[in-house]
Amino acid sequence: MTNVFARFVKDESGATAIEYGLIAALIAVVCITVWTQIGTNLSAKFTEINDAIK
């Protein structure tokens, strides 16, 4: 029983998967933030062009 507990304590594969998941989530949040900002800027630019054409 002690051997099973010792192997469980030394096993770090789950921690690595969680770290990769956190990194992927952080990258996704950054991408969504940047894309939202770009979309807002493009929308404002197209509105400005549309108003200039009229």
Secondary structure, 3 states (H helix, E strand, C coil): CHHHHHHHHHCCHHHHHHHHHHHHHHHHHHHHHHHHHHHHHHHHHHHHHHHHHC
